Amino acid sequence: MQRQFLVSRTLIHLIVGAGAALMLLPLYWMVVSAFKPLPEILTVPVTFIPYNPTLENFRGLLTETLFARGMLNSIIIAMANVVLQVFFCSLAGFAFAKYRFWGRDVLFMLVLGTVMIPQYVTLIPNFLLMGRIGWLDTWLPLIVPGIANAFGIFWMRQYIATVPDELLDAARIDGAGEFGTYWRIVIPVIKPALVTLALFVFSVSWNEFLLPLVYLRSKELYTVQLVMANIFRVQYKVNYHWAMASAILATLPMAVLFATLQKQFISGLTLGGLKG
């Protein structure tokens, strides 16, 4: 019986290991190719070890393209989205969780109902609206419409609902106003949820391609995703070496953020599962 258990467990580990290796293989090839000259990348059969490793791909990427500008643009847009969405979604979640007002539940269901509306349905009306108010070719359409989104409000409401009402009543008795109660009592308690939402928002904003493609015209305003799309093919020449180098650099911000905040992120997901 024990032998059968060991055999089955070994087979499971082998299958999972083989699957993990297959999934990591393209990532490994991308990293290796970023340090290869272009002719070596195009060599057949494919080589998984760079014979002539070089940093020229990164130098050319940063000096001969707008990649560095695109990275800076994406960081500014993503950080603006993180700050505004975390603040306004937590504020709305606080109102839905801790205040009793007429039509609260109906309004909350309407907010959740917007999740079922595909982004592509509202793309043309939003484009026409942004044109009317003069926001085309600016970063505002990438930031302002998502300040208070349904997912963020729902996420915050679920956490804030678990904050004991006695804490809020004690703060009010001590003279704290409603915003002071939210800022000094609620925010510290729900810190894991805030970090988790911030990582979600940053990830979505950082990887967004469609909306910048629709709203932006000036190359100086391009996000990193649009710059990477332009880098890949320039005048019928496929720049695989720059594409691989840009892919590595574009993943660094998300990797650094997750490595830095993974404890709070996992804590937020775990508490969210328990609260759900």
C-alpha positions in Angstrom: 0.0 0.0 0.0 2.8 2.4 1.0 4.7 1.4 -2.2 1.7 2.2 -4.4 1.4 5.6 -2.6 5.1 6.4 -3.3 4.9 5.3 -6.9 1.7 7.4 -7.6 3.2 10.4 -5.8 6.4 10.2 -7.8 4.4 10.0 -11.0 2.4 13.0 -10.0 5.6 15.0 -9.2 7.1 14.0 -12.6 4.0 15.0 -14.5 3.8 18.4 -12.7 7.5 18.9 -13.1 7.3 18.2 -16.8 4.4 20.6 -17.2 6.2 23.3 -15.3 9.3 22.9 -17.5 7.2 23.2 -20.6 5.5 26.4 -19.3 8.9 27.9 -18.3 10.6 27.0 -21.6 9.4 30.0 -23.6 10.3 32.3 -20.7 13.8 30.8 -20.6 14.2 31.1 -24.3 13.1 34.8 -24.2 15.6 35.6 -21.4 18.4 33.8 -23.3 17.5 35.4 -26.6 17.7 38.9 -25.1 21.4 38.4 -24.7 22.0 37.0 -28.2 22.9 38.9 -31.4 20.1 39.0 -33.9 21.7 36.4 -36.3 22.1 34.0 -33.5 18.4 34.3 -32.5 17.4 33.4 -36.1 19.8 30.4 -36.2 18.1 27.0 -36.9 18.1 24.8 -34.9 17.3 26.9 -31.9 20.1 27.3 -29.4 19.3 27.6 -25.7 22.7 28.8 -24.6 24.0 32.2 -26.0 27.4 31.5 -27.6 28.2 35.2 -28.0 26.4 36.9 -25.1 26.0 40.7 -25.4 24.3 43.6 -23.8 24.1 45.5 -27.1 20.4 44.6 -27.4 19.5 46.5 -24.2 21.8 49.5 -25.2 20.2 49.8 -28.6 16.7 49.4 -27.1 17.2 52.2 -24.6 19.1 54.6 -27.0 17.6 54.1 -30.4 13.9 53.6 -29.4 11.3 55.3 -27.2 11.2 52.3 -24.9 12.5 54.2 -21.8 9.9 57.0 -22.4 7.2 54.3 -22.7 8.3 52.7 -19.4 8.1 56.1 -17.7 4.7 56.8 -19.2 3.3 53.5 -18.1 4.7 53.9 -14.6 3.0 57.3 -14.3 -0.3 56.1 -15.6 -0.3 52.9 -13.5 0.7 54.8 -10.3 -2.1 57.4 -10.9 -4.6 54.5 -11.4 -3.4 52.8 -8.2 -3.6 55.9 -6.0 -7.0 57.1 -7.3 -8.7 53.7 -7.6 -7.6 52.5 -4.2 -8.7 55.7 -2.6 -12.1 56.1 -4.3 -13.0 52.4 -4.3 -12.2 52.0 -0.6 -14.2 55.2 0.1 -17.2 53.8 -1.8 -16.8 50.4 -0.2 -16.9 52.1 3.2 -20.1 53.8 2.3 -21.8 50.6 1.0 -20.6 48.6 4.0 -21.2 50.9 7.0 -23.9 53.3 6.0 -27.7 52.6 5.9 -29.4 54.7 3.2 -32.4 54.3 1.0 -31.7 52.2 -2.1 -28.3 51.1 -0.9 -28.6 47.5 -1.9 -30.2 48.3 -5.3 -27.5 50.8 -6.1 -24.8 48.2 -5.1 -26.4 45.6 -7.4 -26.4 48.2 -10.3 -22.7 48.8 -9.7 -22.0 45.1 -9.8 -24.1 44.8 -12.9 -21.7 46.9 -14.8 -19.2 44.1 -14.6 -21.3 42.1 -17.1 -21.0 44.9 -19.7 -18.1 44.0 -22.1 -15.5 46.7 -22.5 -15.9 46.6 -26.3 -19.6 47.6 -26.0 -18.7 50.9 -24.4 -15.5 51.6 -26.4 -17.1 53.6 -29.2 -19.4 55.7 -27.0 -16.5 56.4 -24.7 -14.2 57.4 -27.6 -16.9 59.8 -28.9 -17.3 61.2 -25.4 -13.6 61.7 -24.9 -13.4 63.5 -28.3 -16.2 65.8 -27.3 -14.5 66.9 -24.1 -11.1 67.2 -25.7 -9.4 64.3 -23.9 -8.2 62.4 -27.0 -4.4 62.0 -27.2 -4.0 62.5 -23.5 -3.6 60.1 -20.5 -6.9 61.2 -19.0 -9.1 58.5 -20.7 -6.7 55.9 -19.3 -7.2 57.1 -15.7 -10.4 59.0 -15.0 -13.1 56.5 -16.3 -11.8 53.7 -14.0 -11.4 55.7 -10.8 -14.3 54.0 -9.2 -14.8 50.5 -10.8 -17.2 47.8 -9.8 -14.6 45.2 -8.9 -12.7 47.6 -6.6 -15.8 48.7 -4.8 -17.0 45.1 -4.3 -13.5 44.1 -3.1 -13.4 46.9 -0.6 -16.9 46.5 0.6 -16.4 42.8 1.5 -13.4 43.7 3.7 -14.8 46.8 5.3 -18.0 44.9 6.2 -15.9 42.8 8.6 -14.6 45.8 10.5 -16.4 45.8 13.9 -19.0 48.7 14.1 -17.8 49.2 17.8 -14.5 50.5 16.5 -16.2 53.1 14.4 -18.6 54.1 17.2 -15.7 54.5 19.5 -13.9 56.8 17.0 -17.0 58.9 16.6 -17.4 59.2 20.4 -13.8 60.4 20.6 -14.7 63.2 18.2 -13.5 61.7 14.9 -15.5 62.8 11.9 -16.7 60.4 9.2 -13.6 60.9 7.0 -11.4 60.7 10.1 -13.0 57.4 11.0 -12.4 56.1 7.6 -8.8 57.3 7.4 -7.6 56.5 10.9 -9.6 53.3 11.7 -10.7 51.6 8.6 -7.7 52.1 6.4 -5.1 50.5 8.8 -7.4 47.5 9.4 -7.9 46.7 5.7 -4.2 47.2 4.6 -3.9 43.7 3.1 -6.9 44.3 1.0 -5.6 47.7 -0.2 -2.2 46.1 -1.2 -4.0 43.3 -3.1 -6.2 45.8 -4.9 -3.2 48.0 -5.7 -1.4 45.1 -7.3 -4.4 44.1 -9.3 -4.9 47.7 -10.6 -1.2 48.1 -11.4 -1.1 44.9 -13.3 -4.2 45.7 -15.4 -3.0 49.3 -16.1 0.5 48.1 -16.9 -0.6 45.4 -19.4 -3.4 47.5 -21.0 -3.0 47.6 -24.8 -6.4 48.3 -26.4 -7.2 51.6 -24.6 -3.9 53.3 -25.2 -4.1 52.2 -28.9 -7.5 53.8 -29.2 -6.9 57.1 -27.3 -3.2 57.9 -27.9 -1.8 59.4 -31.1 1.5 61.1 -30.1 4.4 58.7 -29.8 5.7 60.7 -26.8 2.6 59.6 -24.9 2.8 55.9 -25.8 2.7 53.4 -23.0 5.3 50.6 -22.9 2.9 48.1 -24.6 2.5 50.4 -27.6 6.2 51.1 -27.8 6.9 47.3 -27.7 4.4 46.8 -30.6 6.2 49.4 -32.7 9.7 48.1 -31.8 8.9 44.6 -32.9 8.5 45.6 -36.6 10.1 48.7 -38.1 10.1 49.2 -41.9 9.6 45.5 -42.7 12.4 44.5 -40.4 11.6 42.2 -37.5 13.6 43.3 -34.4 13.6 40.1 -32.4 16.6 41.1 -30.4 15.0 44.3 -29.2 11.6 42.6 -28.7 13.2 40.0 -26.3 15.1 42.7 -24.4 12.0 44.9 -24.1 9.9 41.9 -22.9 12.3 41.3 -20.0 12.5 45.0 -19.0 8.7 45.3 -19.2 8.2 42.5 -16.7 10.6 43.9 -14.1 8.2 46.4 -12.4 5.5 43.7 -11.9 8.1 41.2 -10.7 9.7 43.7 -8.2 6.3 44.8 -6.9 5.1 41.2 -6.3 8.4 40.2 -4.7 8.2 43.2 -2.4 4.5 42.9 -1.5 3.9 39.2 -1.9 3.2 38.7 1.9 0.5 41.3 2.0 -0.8 40.1 -1.4 -1.2 36.5 -0.3 -2.6 37.7 3.0 -5.2 39.8 1.2 -6.2 36.9 -1.1 -6.4 34.4 1.9 -8.5 36.8 4.0 -10.7 37.5 1.0 -11.3 33.8 0.5 -12.2 33.4 4.2 -14.4 36.4 4.3 -16.1 35.3 1.0 
